[in-house]
Amino acid sequence: MNPLAEATRNKLMLGLFLPIQSGGWSPSSTPRGTDWSFDYNAALTKRCEALGFDLVFGQAQWLGAQGYGGKTNYRSQSLDAFIVAAGLCAITRRIIIISTLHILYGPLHPLHVAKFGATLDHMAKGRWGLNVVTGFAPDEFTMFGMDPIEHDQRYRMAAEFTDALDALWHAKSDITREGIGWKLKDAYAGPKPANGRPIMVSAASSPAGLDYAGKYADLVFITSPAGAEIDAALGALPEHNAKVKGFAAKHRRKVKTIINPLIICRETEKEARQVYDRIVAGEDTTAVDKLFGRFQSANADSWKGHARGQRVAGGNIQIIGSPQQVAEQCLKLQQAGCDGIQMCFFDFAPELEFFGQRVLPLLKQAGLRAPEDQPPQRASA
Ligand SMILES: Cc1cc2nc3c(=O)[nH]c(=O)nc-3n(C[C@H](O)[C@H](O)[C@H](O)COP(=O)(O)O)c2cc1C
């Protein structure tokens, strides 16, 4: 069975949003073990695979020397998600590895991405996914010596680029074609991806972006239109999921949606809330200001509805409580039309472990995870 078909046997796919950038998702100086290094993220990925998670995923971001600054120099270090994926593909056997790539910066050439991607997919034996992003932060374009590109034009260019990737991944002979900023002349990319093409992913939320996602993506990383608070998010998500899937239906396709909760789970809700309060008390004020500022100036709506404290703790939505409460909220997310969650934690390693031991069995009991009757071995790592 191909990896995506296997993952979607689960009513709720489980993924981890890897902390490949310093500070993870939380601009807070409260102590924790979370680390951006490859070894730390490799260990998390292996643990996710052992727990039966479906995917891991890394983000791509370009920041100046101090990152978001502040006393933590939030996100001043960030590994490249595309290159990290190569390392992770080689040390895992079953889990899907998704990397984010800004396809318009440089500009990158579709022949490069087709070849690099097919190589990754070959290493992963069909488990590699490409999250195509077009760059929402104007200062990232200027880092590459480019002028920022108008929002909807970015998605037109992304569509052209993705068509070229598809053509290269399927062509049996040399191809010639042209797009804005690139040309292919008698070009060819081999080997081909294991399943025709890699798992295509989009994290768009605008009409132009969702139209792109509906046409090309298999998975869409969605955001809550009602901010991070879980009950508000749950109220808005049924309509939002239907809207995202509606864009795919217009292209006679289907997409699966995945949302990003920060999970703080302890034996009791009281303990979990105390942890939340401690994270927020450690707020790195300067970094949060800069983070806020960047999102306000950004050409993106997805993360704008968050209160300050929610930004400090992180996650697009937040689930805080006992194992029973966390499992119940996961069930409600599935009932609200989400096909998966790609979670993040404050202190990743111990909190992933706690989730695996205390929440995962409850998700299985609730029928959110497929019975483990399929042989998990796929690649010979
Ligand atoms: C879960 C998630 C992960 C994202 N990861 C990245 C990323 O790594 N790099 C990036 O530049 N944008 C990232 N984005 C931003 C999106 O690519 C997109 O710009 C944003 O959601 C706004 O949507 P729009 O482009 O349709 O306006 C992410 C968005 C979401 C929801």
The ligand as an SDF file (V2000), in Angstrom:
LIG
                    3D

 31 33  0  0  0  0  0  0  0  0999 V2000
    1.1300   24.4110    9.2900 C   0  0  0  0  0  0  0  0  0  0  0  0
    1.6980   25.4870    8.4410 C   0  0  0  0  0  0  0  0  0  0  0  0
    3.0380   25.4680    8.1380 C   0  0  0  0  0  0  0  0  0  0  0  0
    3.5980   26.4480    7.3530 C   0  0  0  0  0  0  0  0  0  0  0  0
    4.9190   26.3900    7.1110 N   0  0  0  0  0  0  0  0  0  0  0  0
    5.5000   27.3810    6.3960 C   0  0  0  0  0  0  0  0  0  0  0  0
    6.8950   27.3870    6.2000 C   0  0  0  0  0  0  0  0  0  0  0  0
    7.5880   26.4950    6.6330 O   0  0  0  0  0  0  0  0  0  0  0  0
    7.4290   28.4210    5.5280 N   0  0  0  0  0  0  0  0  0  0  0  0
    6.6690   29.4390    5.0120 C   0  0  0  0  0  0  0  0  0  0  0  0
    7.2240   30.3470    4.4070 O   0  0  0  0  0  0  0  0  0  0  0  0
    5.3390   29.4390    5.1650 N   0  0  0  0  0  0  0  0  0  0  0  0
    4.7430   28.4520    5.8650 C   0  0  0  0  0  0  0  0  0  0  0  0
    3.3880   28.4910    6.0710 N   0  0  0  0  0  0  0  0  0  0  0  0
    2.6020   29.6110    5.5060 C   0  0  0  0  0  0  0  0  0  0  0  0
    1.8230   29.2020    4.2800 C   0  0  0  0  0  0  0  0  0  0  0  0
    2.6800   28.7290    3.2860 O   0  0  0  0  0  0  0  0  0  0  0  0
    0.9840   30.3480    3.7250 C   0  0  0  0  0  0  0  0  0  0  0  0
    1.8170   31.3850    3.2790 O   0  0  0  0  0  0  0  0  0  0  0  0
    0.0400   30.9150    4.7470 C   0  0  0  0  0  0  0  0  0  0  0  0
   -0.7060   29.8920    5.3490 O   0  0  0  0  0  0  0  0  0  0  0  0
   -0.9030   31.9450    4.1220 C   0  0  0  0  0  0  0  0  0  0  0  0
   -1.6920   31.3850    3.1220 O   0  0  0  0  0  0  0  0  0  0  0  0
   -1.7990   32.0960    1.7200 P   0  0  0  0  0  0  0  0  0  0  0  0
   -0.4420   32.0330    1.0900 O   0  0  0  0  0  0  0  0  0  0  0  0
   -2.8170   31.2840    0.9560 O   0  0  0  0  0  0  0  0  0  0  0  0
   -2.2400   33.5220    1.9490 O   0  0  0  0  0  0  0  0  0  0  0  0
    2.8020   27.5060    6.8430 C   0  0  0  0  0  0  0  0  0  0  0  0
    1.4470   27.5240    7.1420 C   0  0  0  0  0  0  0  0  0  0  0  0
    0.8950   26.5320    7.9260 C   0  0  0  0  0  0  0  0  0  0  0  0
   -0.5640   26.5700    8.2060 C   0  0  0  0  0  0  0  0  0  0  0  0
  1  2  1  0
  2  3  1  0
  2 30  2  0
  3  4  2  0
  4  5  1  0
  4 28  1  0
  5  6  2  0
  6  7  1  0
  6 13  1  0
  7  8  2  0
  7  9  1  0
  9 10  1  0
 10 11  2  0
 10 12  1  0
 12 13  2  0
 13 14  1  0
 14 15  1  0
 14 28  1  0
 15 16  1  0
 16 17  1  0
 16 18  1  0
 18 19  1  0
 18 20  1  0
 20 21  1  0
 20 22  1  0
 22 23  1  0
 23 24  1  0
 24 25  2  0
 24 26  1  0
 24 27  1  0
 28 29  2  0
 29 30  1  0
 30 31  1  0
M  END
$$$$
